[in-house]
Amino acid sequence: MSKINRDGWVVELDGPPCFEYGAKVRSRYVVRNDGSYRGKEIGDVLVKKGEVGYVISIGTFLQQFYIYGVEFLGTGYRVGMKRKELEMAENILCGERA
């Protein structure tokens, strides 16, 4: 079996979300369709590294992670992303307020 890093020790829900509604964020990675994005083939690029979007929703996954719904205005895609896949587009660190 392959070794999959599931971030088993991380429980983000013990604290507040890192990003707020309306936050301007940047993708830290290329994000491809895993089959959950309707109308695109599996493996199609949805978000390019460095692409900027805005947090439009905040949900949870597996009672462990916050999932940020991010709308990328350049493409119009709305993609659910984990904290580790995002960074603030402005130079504000997680937990700080402007």
Residue pairs with C-beta under 8 A, 6 or more apart in sequence:
7 64
7 65
7 84
10 64
10 65
11 64
12 18
12 64
12 65
12 66
12 83
13 60
13 63
13 64
13 65
13 66
17 58
17 66
17 68
18 66
18 83
18 94
18 95
19 25
19 55
19 58
19 68
19 83
19 86
19 88
19 94
20 55
21 55
21 56
21 57
21 58
22 54
22 55
22 56
23 54
23 55
23 88
24 52
24 53
24 54
24 88
24 89
24 90
25 52
25 53
25 54
25 55
25 68
25 70
25 86
25 87
25 88
25 89
26 50
26 51
26 52
26 53
26 86
26 87
26 88
26 89
27 47
27 48
27 49
27 50
27 51
27 52
27 53
27 70
27 72
27 81
27 85
27 86
28 49
28 84
28 85
28 86
28 87
29 49
29 85
30 45
30 47
30 48
30 49
31 45
31 46
31 47
31 79
31 81
31 85
32 42
32 43
32 44
32 45
32 46
33 40
33 41
33 42
33 43
33 44
33 45
33 46
34 42
35 42
37 44
37 46
37 77
37 79
40 46
46 75
46 77
46 79
47 53
47 70
47 72
47 75
47 77
47 79
47 81
51 72
51 74
51 75
52 72
52 73
52 74
52 89
53 70
53 71
53 72
53 73
53 79
54 70
54 71
54 73
55 68
55 69
55 70
56 69
56 70
56 71
56 78
57 68
57 69
58 66
58 67
58 68
58 69
59 66
59 67
59 69
59 80
60 66
60 67
61 67
61 82
65 82
65 83
66 82
66 83
67 80
67 81
67 82
68 80
68 81
68 82
68 83
68 86
69 78
69 79
69 80
70 78
70 79
70 80
70 81
70 86
71 77
71 78
72 78
72 79
83 94
88 94
90 98
92 98
